[in-house]
Amino acid sequence: MAKTQNTTAVVISTAIVLLLALAFIVSISDQTSLVTEKTQVSNEAVALEEIAVGSIAPNITYTLTYAPTGWKQEDCPISSYAIYNQSGTALTETTDYVMNATYGTFALKNTTATQGLVGSFNNSYVSYSYCGDNYMNTSWGRSVLQTNVGLYAIAILLAVVLLVYLLTGKEQD
């Protein structure tokens, strides 16, 4: 009778520990992704200046909201960027605009594609990826952090297997 109660207590405590471990793995993976993945911005509206109706002002530099500063200028420039007009048509880099990913700035050129950007809706829309303040800027550091989640999952699995082995071994005694 005492052996059955002891086994029941071990099973219940194992279930509680397993549930806590699974809750922690979600938190660990969320926190790991914050420092190992860039943040994506979709359709940031940038108000454009015009020099005449239907003509954009050339040589004006527009700065993105999350433009790199400090260490990010060297180690983590803006990436995966695209500029769109109001209807969602992508503009062509070097033809319609010039992006400076290091400083998170761009300048539009006065082309046929960009002339339609001004008027009643004088916005362009920029999508890009940037590094948050806690971003791990070394690739080896990101690799180590990303393996932590997998190693934690393996440790949980091994603990469960060990407990099942111990419990089945106790029943045979």
ROTOR-243699 format. One record per atom (N, C-alpha, C): atom name; x negated, y, z negated; residue in three letters. Coordinates in Angstrom, 1 decimal, padded with zeros to 4 digits. Layout:
<pts>
<'CA' <X Y Z> 'ALA'>
...
</pts>
This chain:
<pts>
<'N' <-000.8 -001.2 000.0> 'MET'>
<'CA' <000.0 000.0 000.0> 'MET'>
<'C' <-000.9 001.3 000.0> 'MET'>
<'N' <-001.9 001.3 -000.8> 'ALA'>
<'CA' <-002.8 002.4 -000.9> 'ALA'>
<'C' <-003.5 002.6 000.4> 'ALA'>
<'N' <-003.9 001.5 001.1> 'LYS'>
<'CA' <-004.6 001.6 002.3> 'LYS'>
<'C' <-003.7 002.2 003.4> 'LYS'>
<'N' <-002.4 001.9 003.4> 'THR'>
<'CA' <-001.5 002.5 004.4> 'THR'>
<'C' <-001.3 004.0 004.1> 'THR'>
<'N' <-001.2 004.4 002.9> 'GLN'>
<'CA' <-001.1 005.8 002.5> 'GLN'>
<'C' <-002.3 006.6 002.9> 'GLN'>
<'N' <-003.5 006.0 002.7> 'ASN'>
<'CA' <-004.8 006.6 003.1> 'ASN'>
<'C' <-004.8 006.8 004.6> 'ASN'>
<'N' <-004.4 005.7 005.3> 'THR'>
<'CA' <-004.4 005.8 006.8> 'THR'>
<'C' <-003.5 006.9 007.3> 'THR'>
<'N' <-002.3 007.0 006.7> 'THR'>
<'CA' <-001.3 008.0 007.1> 'THR'>
<'C' <-001.9 009.4 006.8> 'THR'>
<'N' <-002.5 009.6 005.7> 'ALA'>
<'CA' <-003.1 010.9 005.4> 'ALA'>
<'C' <-004.2 011.2 006.4> 'ALA'>
<'N' <-005.0 010.2 006.8> 'VAL'>
<'CA' <-006.1 010.5 007.8> 'VAL'>
<'C' <-005.4 010.8 009.1> 'VAL'>
<'N' <-004.4 010.2 009.5> 'VAL'>
<'CA' <-003.7 010.4 010.8> 'VAL'>
<'C' <-003.1 011.8 010.8> 'VAL'>
<'N' <-002.5 012.2 009.7> 'ILE'>
<'CA' <-001.8 013.5 009.6> 'ILE'>
<'C' <-002.9 014.6 009.7> 'ILE'>
<'N' <-004.0 014.4 008.9> 'SER'>
<'CA' <-005.0 015.4 008.9> 'SER'>
<'C' <-005.7 015.5 010.2> 'SER'>
<'N' <-005.9 014.4 010.9> 'THR'>
<'CA' <-006.5 014.4 012.2> 'THR'>
<'C' <-005.6 015.2 013.2> 'THR'>
<'N' <-004.3 015.0 013.1> 'ALA'>
<'CA' <-003.4 015.7 014.0> 'ALA'>
<'C' <-003.5 017.2 013.8> 'ALA'>
<'N' <-003.6 017.6 012.5> 'ILE'>
<'CA' <-003.7 019.0 012.2> 'ILE'>
<'C' <-005.0 019.6 012.7> 'ILE'>
<'N' <-006.1 018.9 012.5> 'VAL'>
<'CA' <-007.4 019.4 013.0> 'VAL'>
<'C' <-007.4 019.4 014.5> 'VAL'>
<'N' <-006.8 018.5 015.1> 'LEU'>
<'CA' <-006.7 018.5 016.6> 'LEU'>
<'C' <-005.9 019.6 017.1> 'LEU'>
<'N' <-004.8 019.9 016.5> 'LEU'>
<'CA' <-004.0 021.1 016.9> 'LEU'>
<'C' <-004.7 022.4 016.7> 'LEU'>
<'N' <-005.4 022.5 015.6> 'LEU'>
<'CA' <-006.2 023.7 015.4> 'LEU'>
<'C' <-007.4 023.8 016.4> 'LEU'>
<'N' <-008.0 022.7 016.7> 'ALA'>
<'CA' <-009.1 022.7 017.7> 'ALA'>
<'C' <-008.6 023.1 019.1> 'ALA'>
<'N' <-007.4 022.7 019.4> 'LEU'>
<'CA' <-006.8 023.0 020.7> 'LEU'>
<'C' <-006.4 024.5 020.7> 'LEU'>
<'N' <-006.0 025.0 019.6> 'ALA'>
<'CA' <-005.7 026.5 019.5> 'ALA'>
<'C' <-006.9 027.3 019.7> 'ALA'>
<'N' <-008.0 026.8 019.0> 'PHE'>
<'CA' <-009.3 027.6 019.1> 'PHE'>
<'C' <-009.9 027.5 020.5> 'PHE'>
<'N' <-009.7 026.4 021.2> 'ILE'>
<'CA' <-010.3 026.3 022.6> 'ILE'>
<'C' <-009.7 027.3 023.5> 'ILE'>
<'N' <-008.4 027.6 023.3> 'VAL'>
<'CA' <-007.7 028.7 024.1> 'VAL'>
<'C' <-008.3 030.0 023.8> 'VAL'>
<'N' <-008.5 030.3 022.5> 'SER'>
<'CA' <-009.1 031.6 022.1> 'SER'>
<'C' <-010.5 031.7 022.6> 'SER'>
<'N' <-011.3 030.6 022.5> 'ILE'>
<'CA' <-012.7 030.7 023.0> 'ILE'>
<'C' <-012.8 030.9 024.5> 'ILE'>
<'N' <-011.9 030.2 025.2> 'SER'>
<'CA' <-012.0 030.4 026.7> 'SER'>
<'C' <-011.5 031.8 027.1> 'SER'>
<'N' <-010.5 032.4 026.4> 'ASP'>
<'CA' <-010.1 033.8 026.7> 'ASP'>
<'C' <-011.2 034.7 026.4> 'ASP'>
<'N' <-011.9 034.6 025.3> 'GLN'>
<'CA' <-013.0 035.5 024.9> 'GLN'>
<'C' <-014.2 035.3 025.8> 'GLN'>
<'N' <-014.4 034.1 026.3> 'THR'>
<'CA' <-015.5 033.8 027.2> 'THR'>
<'C' <-015.3 034.5 028.5> 'THR'>
<'N' <-014.0 034.4 029.0> 'SER'>
<'CA' <-013.7 035.0 030.3> 'SER'>
<'C' <-013.8 036.5 030.3> 'SER'>
<'N' <-013.6 037.2 029.1> 'LEU'>
<'CA' <-013.8 038.6 029.0> 'LEU'>
<'C' <-015.2 039.1 029.3> 'LEU'>
<'N' <-016.2 038.2 028.9> 'VAL'>
<'CA' <-017.6 038.6 029.0> 'VAL'>
<'C' <-018.3 038.0 030.2> 'VAL'>
<'N' <-017.6 037.1 030.9> 'THR'>
<'CA' <-018.3 036.4 032.0> 'THR'>
<'C' <-017.6 036.7 033.4> 'THR'>
<'N' <-016.4 037.3 033.4> 'GLU'>
<'CA' <-015.7 037.6 034.6> 'GLU'>
<'C' <-015.5 039.1 034.8> 'GLU'>
<'N' <-015.6 039.6 036.0> 'LYS'>
<'CA' <-015.4 041.0 036.3> 'LYS'>
<'C' <-013.8 041.2 036.2> 'LYS'>
<'N' <-013.5 042.5 035.9> 'THR'>
<'CA' <-012.1 042.9 035.8> 'THR'>
<'C' <-011.6 043.3 037.2> 'THR'>
<'N' <-010.5 042.9 037.6> 'GLN'>
<'CA' <-010.0 043.3 039.0> 'GLN'>
<'C' <-008.9 044.4 038.8> 'GLN'>
<'N' <-009.1 045.4 039.7> 'VAL'>
<'CA' <-008.2 046.5 039.7> 'VAL'>
<'C' <-007.5 046.4 041.1> 'VAL'>
<'N' <-006.2 046.5 041.1> 'SER'>
<'CA' <-005.4 046.4 042.4> 'SER'>
<'C' <-004.7 047.7 042.6> 'SER'>
<'N' <-004.9 048.3 043.8> 'ASN'>
<'CA' <-004.1 049.4 044.2> 'ASN'>
<'C' <-004.2 050.6 043.3> 'ASN'>
<'N' <-005.4 051.0 042.9> 'GLU'>
<'CA' <-005.6 052.3 042.2> 'GLU'>
<'C' <-005.3 053.4 043.1> 'GLU'>
<'N' <-004.4 054.3 042.8> 'ALA'>
<'CA' <-004.0 055.4 043.7> 'ALA'>
<'C' <-005.1 056.5 043.5> 'ALA'>
<'N' <-005.6 057.0 044.6> 'VAL'>
<'CA' <-006.5 058.1 044.7> 'VAL'>
<'C' <-005.9 059.2 045.5> 'VAL'>
<'N' <-005.7 060.4 044.8> 'ALA'>
<'CA' <-005.1 061.5 045.5> 'ALA'>
<'C' <-006.1 062.2 046.4> 'ALA'>
<'N' <-005.8 062.4 047.7> 'LEU'>
<'CA' <-006.7 062.9 048.7> 'LEU'>
<'C' <-006.5 064.4 048.9> 'LEU'>
<'N' <-007.5 065.1 049.3> 'GLU'>
<'CA' <-007.4 066.5 049.6> 'GLU'>
<'C' <-007.4 066.6 051.1> 'GLU'>
<'N' <-006.6 067.6 051.6> 'GLU'>
<'CA' <-006.5 067.8 053.0> 'GLU'>
<'C' <-006.9 069.2 053.4> 'GLU'>
<'N' <-007.5 069.3 054.6> 'ILE'>
<'CA' <-007.9 070.7 055.0> 'ILE'>
<'C' <-006.9 071.3 055.9> 'ILE'>
<'N' <-006.1 070.4 056.6> 'ALA'>
<'CA' <-005.1 070.9 057.4> 'ALA'>
<'C' <-004.0 069.8 057.5> 'ALA'>
<'N' <-002.8 070.1 057.9> 'VAL'>
<'CA' <-001.8 069.1 057.9> 'VAL'>
<'C' <-002.3 067.9 058.8> 'VAL'>
<'N' <-002.3 066.7 058.2> 'GLY'>
<'CA' <-002.6 065.5 058.9> 'GLY'>
<'C' <-004.1 065.3 059.0> 'GLY'>
<'N' <-005.0 066.1 058.4> 'SER'>
<'CA' <-006.4 066.0 058.5> 'SER'>
<'C' <-007.0 066.0 057.2> 'SER'>
<'N' <-007.8 065.0 056.9> 'ILE'>
<'CA' <-008.4 064.9 055.5> 'ILE'>
<'C' <-009.7 065.8 055.5> 'ILE'>
<'N' <-010.0 066.1 054.2> 'ALA'>
<'CA' <-011.2 067.0 054.0> 'ALA'>
<'C' <-012.4 066.1 054.0> 'ALA'>
<'N' <-013.4 066.2 055.0> 'PRO'>
<'CA' <-014.5 065.4 055.1> 'PRO'>
<'C' <-015.5 065.8 054.0> 'PRO'>
<'N' <-016.4 064.8 053.6> 'ASN'>
<'CA' <-017.5 065.0 052.7> 'ASN'>
<'C' <-017.1 065.3 051.3> 'ASN'>
<'N' <-015.8 064.9 050.9> 'ILE'>
<'CA' <-015.4 065.0 049.5> 'ILE'>
<'C' <-015.5 063.6 049.0> 'ILE'>
<'N' <-016.2 063.6 047.8> 'THR'>
<'CA' <-016.4 062.3 047.1> 'THR'>
<'C' <-015.4 062.0 046.1> 'THR'>
<'N' <-014.7 060.9 046.2> 'TYR'>
<'CA' <-013.7 060.5 045.2> 'TYR'>
<'C' <-014.3 059.4 044.3> 'TYR'>
<'N' <-014.0 059.6 043.0> 'THR'>
<'CA' <-014.6 058.6 042.0> 'THR'>
<'C' <-013.5 057.7 041.5> 'THR'>
<'N' <-013.8 056.4 041.4> 'LEU'>
<'CA' <-012.9 055.4 040.9> 'LEU'>
<'C' <-012.8 055.6 039.4> 'LEU'>
<'N' <-011.6 055.1 038.8> 'THR'>
<'CA' <-011.4 055.3 037.4> 'THR'>
<'C' <-012.4 054.5 036.6> 'THR'>
<'N' <-012.8 053.3 037.0> 'TYR'>
<'CA' <-013.7 052.5 036.3> 'TYR'>
<'C' <-015.1 052.5 037.0> 'TYR'>
<'N' <-015.6 053.6 037.3> 'ALA'>
<'CA' <-016.9 053.8 038.0> 'ALA'>
<'C' <-018.0 053.3 037.0> 'ALA'>
<'N' <-019.0 052.6 037.5> 'PRO'>
<'CA' <-020.1 052.2 036.7> 'PRO'>
<'C' <-020.8 053.4 036.0> 'PRO'>
<'N' <-021.2 053.2 034.8> 'THR'>
<'CA' <-022.0 054.2 034.1> 'THR'>
<'C' <-023.1 053.4 033.3> 'THR'>
<'N' <-024.2 054.1 033.0> 'GLY'>
<'CA' <-025.3 053.5 032.3> 'GLY'>
<'C' <-025.9 052.3 032.9> 'GLY'>
<'N' <-026.0 051.2 032.2> 'TRP'>
<'CA' <-026.6 049.9 032.7> 'TRP'>
<'C' <-025.9 049.3 033.8> 'TRP'>
<'N' <-024.6 049.6 033.9> 'LYS'>
<'CA' <-023.8 049.0 035.0> 'LYS'>
<'C' <-024.2 049.5 036.4> 'LYS'>
<'N' <-024.7 050.7 036.4> 'GLN'>
<'CA' <-025.1 051.2 037.7> 'GLN'>
<'C' <-026.2 050.4 038.4> 'GLN'>
<'N' <-027.1 049.9 037.5> 'GLU'>
<'CA' <-028.2 049.0 038.1> 'GLU'>
<'C' <-027.8 047.6 038.1> 'GLU'>
<'N' <-027.2 047.1 037.1> 'ASP'>
<'CA' <-026.9 045.7 036.9> 'ASP'>
<'C' <-025.6 045.2 037.4> 'ASP'>
<'N' <-024.6 046.1 037.5> 'CYS'>
<'CA' <-023.3 045.6 037.8> 'CYS'>
<'C' <-022.4 046.6 038.6> 'CYS'>
<'N' <-022.8 046.9 039.9> 'PRO'>
<'CA' <-022.0 047.8 040.7> 'PRO'>
<'C' <-020.6 047.3 041.0> 'PRO'>
<'N' <-019.8 048.2 041.5> 'ILE'>
<'CA' <-018.4 047.8 041.9> 'ILE'>
<'C' <-018.6 046.8 043.0> 'ILE'>
<'N' <-017.7 045.8 043.0> 'SER'>
<'CA' <-017.7 044.7 044.0> 'SER'>
<'C' <-016.3 044.4 044.5> 'SER'>
<'N' <-016.2 043.7 045.6> 'SER'>
<'CA' <-014.9 043.2 046.1> 'SER'>
<'C' <-014.0 044.4 046.4> 'SER'>
<'N' <-014.5 045.5 047.0> 'TYR'>
<'CA' <-013.7 046.7 047.1> 'TYR'>
<'C' <-013.0 046.7 048.5> 'TYR'>
<'N' <-011.9 047.4 048.6> 'ALA'>
<'CA' <-011.2 047.6 049.8> 'ALA'>
<'C' <-010.3 048.8 049.6> 'ALA'>
<'N' <-010.2 049.7 050.7> 'ILE'>
<'CA' <-009.4 050.9 050.6> 'ILE'>
<'C' <-008.2 050.7 051.6> 'ILE'>
<'N' <-007.0 051.0 051.2> 'TYR'>
<'CA' <-005.8 050.9 052.0> 'TYR'>
<'C' <-005.1 052.2 052.1> 'TYR'>
<'N' <-004.3 052.3 053.2> 'ASN'>
<'CA' <-003.4 053.5 053.3> 'ASN'>
<'C' <-002.1 053.1 052.6> 'ASN'>
<'N' <-001.1 054.1 052.7> 'GLN'>
<'CA' <000.2 053.9 052.0> 'GLN'>
<'C' <000.9 052.7 052.5> 'GLN'>
<'N' <000.8 052.3 053.8> 'SER'>
<'CA' <001.5 051.2 054.3> 'SER'>
<'C' <000.8 049.8 054.0> 'SER'>
<'N' <-000.4 049.9 053.4> 'GLY'>
<'CA' <-001.1 048.7 053.0> 'GLY'>
<'C' <-002.1 048.2 054.0> 'GLY'>
<'N' <-002.4 049.0 055.1> 'THR'>
<'CA' <-003.3 048.7 056.1> 'THR'>
<'C' <-004.7 049.0 055.6> 'THR'>
<'N' <-005.6 048.0 055.6> 'ALA'>
<'CA' <-007.0 048.2 055.1> 'ALA'>
<'C' <-007.8 049.1 056.1> 'ALA'>
<'N' <-008.6 050.0 055.5> 'LEU'>
<'CA' <-009.5 050.9 056.2> 'LEU'>
<'C' <-010.8 050.1 056.4> 'LEU'>
<'N' <-011.5 050.5 057.4> 'THR'>
<'CA' <-012.8 049.8 057.8> 'THR'>
<'C' <-014.0 050.5 057.2> 'THR'>
<'N' <-014.8 049.8 056.4> 'GLU'>
<'CA' <-015.9 050.4 055.8> 'GLU'>
<'C' <-016.9 050.8 056.9> 'GLU'>
<'N' <-017.6 051.9 056.6> 'THR'>
<'CA' <-018.5 052.6 057.5> 'THR'>
<'C' <-017.9 053.3 058.7> 'THR'>
<'N' <-016.7 052.8 059.1> 'THR'>
<'CA' <-016.0 053.5 060.2> 'THR'>
<'C' <-015.0 054.6 059.6> 'THR'>
<'N' <-014.2 054.1 058.6> 'ASP'>
<'CA' <-013.2 055.0 058.0> 'ASP'>
<'C' <-013.7 055.6 056.6> 'ASP'>
<'N' <-014.6 054.9 056.0> 'TYR'>
<'CA' <-015.0 055.4 054.7> 'TYR'>
<'C' <-016.4 054.8 054.4> 'TYR'>
<'N' <-017.1 055.5 053.4> 'VAL'>
<'CA' <-018.4 055.1 053.0> 'VAL'>
<'C' <-018.3 054.9 051.4> 'VAL'>
<'N' <-018.6 053.7 051.0> 'MET'>
<'CA' <-018.5 053.4 049.5> 'MET'>
<'C' <-019.9 053.4 048.9> 'MET'>
<'N' <-020.0 054.0 047.8> 'ASN'>
<'CA' <-021.3 053.9 047.0> 'ASN'>
<'C' <-020.9 053.0 045.8> 'ASN'>
<'N' <-021.2 051.7 045.8> 'ALA'>
<'CA' <-020.8 050.8 044.8> 'ALA'>
<'C' <-021.5 051.1 043.5> 'ALA'>
<'N' <-022.8 051.6 043.6> 'THR'>
<'CA' <-023.6 051.8 042.4> 'THR'>
<'C' <-022.9 052.9 041.5> 'THR'>
<'N' <-022.3 053.9 042.1> 'TYR'>
<'CA' <-021.7 055.0 041.3> 'TYR'>
<'C' <-020.2 054.9 041.3> 'TYR'>
<'N' <-019.6 054.0 042.0> 'GLY'>
<'CA' <-018.1 053.9 042.1> 'GLY'>
<'C' <-017.5 055.1 042.8> 'GLY'>
<'N' <-018.1 055.5 043.8> 'THR'>
<'CA' <-017.6 056.7 044.6> 'THR'>
<'C' <-017.4 056.3 046.0> 'THR'>
<'N' <-016.5 057.0 046.7> 'PHE'>
<'CA' <-016.4 056.8 048.2> 'PHE'>
<'C' <-016.0 058.1 048.8> 'PHE'>
<'N' <-016.3 058.2 050.1> 'ALA'>
<'CA' <-015.9 059.4 050.9> 'ALA'>
<'C' <-015.2 058.9 052.2> 'ALA'>
<'N' <-014.1 059.5 052.5> 'LEU'>
<'CA' <-013.4 059.1 053.7> 'LEU'>
<'C' <-014.0 059.9 054.9> 'LEU'>
<'N' <-013.9 059.3 056.0> 'LYS'>
<'CA' <-014.3 060.0 057.3> 'LYS'>
<'C' <-013.1 060.4 058.0> 'LYS'>
<'N' <-013.2 061.5 058.8> 'ASN'>
<'CA' <-012.0 062.0 059.5> 'ASN'>
<'C' <-011.8 061.2 060.8> 'ASN'>
<'N' <-011.1 060.1 060.6> 'THR'>
<'CA' <-010.9 059.2 061.8> 'THR'>
<'C' <-009.4 059.1 062.0> 'THR'>
<'N' <-009.0 058.5 063.1> 'THR'>
<'CA' <-007.6 058.3 063.4> 'THR'>
<'C' <-006.9 057.5 062.3> 'THR'>
<'N' <-007.6 056.5 061.7> 'ALA'>
<'CA' <-007.0 055.7 060.6> 'ALA'>
<'C' <-006.8 056.5 059.4> 'ALA'>
<'N' <-007.7 057.4 059.1> 'THR'>
<'CA' <-007.6 058.2 057.8> 'THR'>
<'C' <-006.7 059.4 057.9> 'THR'>
<'N' <-006.5 059.9 059.1> 'GLN'>
<'CA' <-005.6 061.1 059.3> 'GLN'>
<'C' <-004.2 060.8 058.9> 'GLN'>
<'N' <-003.8 059.6 059.0> 'GLY'>
<'CA' <-002.4 059.3 058.5> 'GLY'>
<'C' <-002.3 059.2 057.0> 'GLY'>
<'N' <-003.4 059.3 056.3> 'LEU'>
<'CA' <-003.3 059.2 054.8> 'LEU'>
<'C' <-002.8 060.4 054.1> 'LEU'>
<'N' <-002.8 061.6 054.8> 'VAL'>
<'CA' <-002.4 062.8 054.1> 'VAL'>
<'C' <-001.0 063.2 054.6> 'VAL'>
<'N' <-000.4 064.1 053.9> 'GLY'>
<'CA' <000.9 064.5 054.3> 'GLY'>
<'C' <001.8 064.4 053.0> 'GLY'>
<'N' <003.0 063.9 053.1> 'SER'>
<'CA' <003.9 063.8 052.0> 'SER'>
<'C' <003.3 062.8 050.9> 'SER'>
<'N' <002.7 061.8 051.4> 'PHE'>
<'CA' <002.1 060.8 050.5> 'PHE'>
<'C' <000.5 060.9 050.7> 'PHE'>
<'N' <-000.1 061.7 050.0> 'ASN'>
<'CA' <-001.5 061.9 050.2> 'ASN'>
<'C' <-002.4 061.0 049.2> 'ASN'>
<'N' <-002.1 059.8 049.2> 'ASN'>
<'CA' <-002.8 058.8 048.4> 'ASN'>
<'C' <-003.5 057.7 049.3> 'ASN'>
<'N' <-004.6 057.3 048.8> 'SER'>
<'CA' <-005.2 056.0 049.4> 'SER'>
<'C' <-005.2 055.1 048.2> 'SER'>
<'N' <-005.3 053.8 048.4> 'TYR'>
<'CA' <-005.2 052.8 047.4> 'TYR'>
<'C' <-006.5 052.0 047.4> 'TYR'>
<'N' <-007.1 051.9 046.3> 'VAL'>
<'CA' <-008.4 051.1 046.2> 'VAL'>
<'C' <-008.3 049.9 045.3> 'VAL'>
<'N' <-008.7 048.8 045.8> 'SER'>
<'CA' <-008.8 047.6 045.0> 'SER'>
<'C' <-010.3 047.2 044.8> 'SER'>
<'N' <-010.7 046.9 043.6> 'TYR'>
<'CA' <-012.1 046.6 043.4> 'TYR'>
<'C' <-012.2 045.8 042.1> 'TYR'>
<'N' <-013.5 045.3 041.9> 'SER'>
<'CA' <-013.8 044.6 040.7> 'SER'>
<'C' <-014.9 045.4 040.0> 'SER'>
<'N' <-014.8 045.4 038.6> 'TYR'>
<'CA' <-015.8 046.2 037.9> 'TYR'>
<'C' <-016.2 045.4 036.6> 'TYR'>
<'N' <-017.3 045.7 036.0> 'CYS'>
<'CA' <-017.7 045.0 034.8> 'CYS'>
<'C' <-017.2 045.8 033.6> 'CYS'>
<'N' <-016.6 045.1 032.6> 'GLY'>
<'CA' <-016.1 045.7 031.4> 'GLY'>
<'C' <-017.3 046.0 030.5> 'GLY'>
<'N' <-017.1 046.7 029.4> 'ASP'>
<'CA' <-018.2 047.1 028.5> 'ASP'>
<'C' <-018.9 045.9 027.9> 'ASP'>
<'N' <-018.2 044.8 027.7> 'ASN'>
<'CA' <-018.9 043.6 027.1> 'ASN'>
<'C' <-019.3 042.6 028.1> 'ASN'>
<'N' <-019.3 042.9 029.3> 'TYR'>
<'CA' <-019.7 042.0 030.4> 'TYR'>
<'C' <-021.2 041.5 030.2> 'TYR'>
<'N' <-021.4 040.2 030.3> 'MET'>
<'CA' <-022.7 039.6 030.2> 'MET'>
<'C' <-023.4 039.8 031.6> 'MET'>
<'N' <-024.4 040.7 031.7> 'ASN'>
<'CA' <-024.9 041.0 033.0> 'ASN'>
<'C' <-026.0 040.1 033.5> 'ASN'>
<'N' <-026.4 039.1 032.7> 'THR'>
<'CA' <-027.3 038.1 033.2> 'THR'>
<'C' <-026.6 036.8 033.6> 'THR'>
<'N' <-027.0 036.3 034.8> 'SER'>
<'CA' <-026.3 035.1 035.3> 'SER'>
<'C' <-026.5 033.9 034.4> 'SER'>
<'N' <-027.7 033.8 033.8> 'TRP'>
<'CA' <-028.0 032.6 032.9> 'TRP'>
<'C' <-027.2 032.7 031.7> 'TRP'>
<'N' <-026.9 034.0 031.2> 'GLY'>
<'CA' <-026.1 034.1 030.0> 'GLY'>
<'C' <-024.7 033.8 030.2> 'GLY'>
<'N' <-024.2 034.1 031.4> 'ARG'>
<'CA' <-022.8 033.8 031.8> 'ARG'>
<'C' <-022.7 032.3 031.9> 'ARG'>
<'N' <-023.7 031.6 032.5> 'SER'>
<'CA' <-023.7 030.1 032.6> 'SER'>
<'C' <-023.6 029.5 031.3> 'SER'>
<'N' <-024.4 029.9 030.3> 'VAL'>
<'CA' <-024.5 029.3 029.0> 'VAL'>
<'C' <-023.1 029.5 028.3> 'VAL'>
<'N' <-022.5 030.7 028.4> 'LEU'>
<'CA' <-021.3 030.9 027.7> 'LEU'>
<'C' <-020.2 030.1 028.4> 'LEU'>
<'N' <-020.2 029.9 029.7> 'GLN'>
<'CA' <-019.1 029.2 030.3> 'GLN'>
<'C' <-019.2 027.7 030.0> 'GLN'>
<'N' <-020.4 027.2 029.7> 'THR'>
<'CA' <-020.5 025.8 029.3> 'THR'>
<'C' <-020.1 025.5 027.9> 'THR'>
<'N' <-020.0 026.6 027.1> 'ASN'>
<'CA' <-019.5 026.4 025.7> 'ASN'>
<'C' <-018.1 025.8 025.6> 'ASN'>
<'N' <-017.2 026.3 026.5> 'VAL'>
<'CA' <-015.9 025.8 026.4> 'VAL'>
<'C' <-015.8 024.3 026.8> 'VAL'>
<'N' <-016.6 023.9 027.8> 'GLY'>
<'CA' <-016.6 022.5 028.1> 'GLY'>
<'C' <-017.2 021.6 027.0> 'GLY'>
<'N' <-018.3 022.1 026.4> 'LEU'>
<'CA' <-018.9 021.4 025.3> 'LEU'>
<'C' <-018.0 021.3 024.1> 'LEU'>
<'N' <-017.2 022.3 023.8> 'TYR'>
<'CA' <-016.3 022.3 022.8> 'TYR'>
<'C' <-015.2 021.3 023.0> 'TYR'>
<'N' <-014.7 021.2 024.3> 'ALA'>
<'CA' <-013.7 020.2 024.6> 'ALA'>
<'C' <-014.2 018.8 024.5> 'ALA'>
<'N' <-015.5 018.6 024.9> 'ILE'>
<'CA' <-016.1 017.3 024.8> 'ILE'>
<'C' <-016.2 016.9 023.3> 'ILE'>
<'N' <-016.6 017.9 022.4> 'ALA'>
<'CA' <-016.7 017.6 021.0> 'ALA'>
<'C' <-015.4 017.2 020.4> 'ALA'>
<'N' <-014.3 017.9 020.8> 'ILE'>
<'CA' <-012.9 017.5 020.4> 'ILE'>
<'C' <-012.6 016.1 020.8> 'ILE'>
<'N' <-012.9 015.8 022.0> 'LEU'>
<'CA' <-012.6 014.4 022.5> 'LEU'>
<'C' <-013.4 013.3 021.8> 'LEU'>
<'N' <-014.7 013.6 021.5> 'LEU'>
<'CA' <-015.5 012.6 020.8> 'LEU'>
<'C' <-015.0 012.5 019.3> 'LEU'>
<'N' <-014.5 013.6 018.7> 'ALA'>
<'CA' <-014.0 013.5 017.4> 'ALA'>
<'C' <-012.8 012.6 017.3> 'ALA'>
<'N' <-011.9 012.8 018.3> 'VAL'>
<'CA' <-010.7 012.0 018.4> 'VAL'>
<'C' <-011.0 010.5 018.6> 'VAL'>
<'N' <-011.9 010.3 019.5> 'VAL'>
<'CA' <-012.3 008.9 019.8> 'VAL'>
<'C' <-012.9 008.2 018.5> 'VAL'>
<'N' <-013.8 009.0 017.8> 'LEU'>
<'CA' <-014.4 008.5 016.6> 'LEU'>
<'C' <-013.3 008.2 015.5> 'LEU'>
<'N' <-012.4 009.1 015.4> 'LEU'>
<'CA' <-011.3 008.8 014.4> 'LEU'>
<'C' <-010.5 007.6 014.7> 'LEU'>
<'N' <-010.1 007.5 016.0> 'VAL'>
<'CA' <-009.3 006.3 016.4> 'VAL'>
<'C' <-010.1 005.1 016.2> 'VAL'>
<'N' <-011.4 005.1 016.5> 'TYR'>
<'CA' <-012.3 003.9 016.2> 'TYR'>
<'C' <-012.3 003.6 014.8> 'TYR'>
<'N' <-012.5 004.6 013.9> 'LEU'>
<'CA' <-012.5 004.3 012.5> 'LEU'>
<'C' <-011.2 003.8 011.9> 'LEU'>
<'N' <-010.1 004.4 012.5> 'LEU'>
<'CA' <-008.8 003.9 012.0> 'LEU'>
<'C' <-008.5 002.5 012.4> 'LEU'>
<'N' <-008.9 002.2 013.7> 'THR'>
<'CA' <-008.6 000.8 014.1> 'THR'>
<'C' <-009.6 -000.2 013.4> 'THR'>
<'N' <-010.7 000.3 013.0> 'GLY'>
<'CA' <-011.7 -000.6 012.3> 'GLY'>
<'C' <-011.2 -000.8 010.9> 'GLY'>
<'N' <-010.5 000.2 010.3> 'LYS'>
<'CA' <-010.0 000.0 008.9> 'LYS'>
<'C' <-008.8 -001.0 008.9> 'LYS'>
<'N' <-008.0 -000.9 010.0> 'GLU'>
<'CA' <-006.9 -001.8 010.0> 'GLU'>
<'C' <-007.3 -003.3 010.1> 'GLU'>
<'N' <-008.5 -003.6 010.7> 'GLN'>
<'CA' <-008.9 -005.0 010.8> 'GLN'>
<'C' <-009.5 -005.5 009.5> 'GLN'>
<'N' <-009.9 -004.6 008.6> 'ASP'>
<'CA' <-010.5 -005.1 007.3> 'ASP'>
<'C' <-009.5 -005.7 006.4> 'ASP'>
</pts>
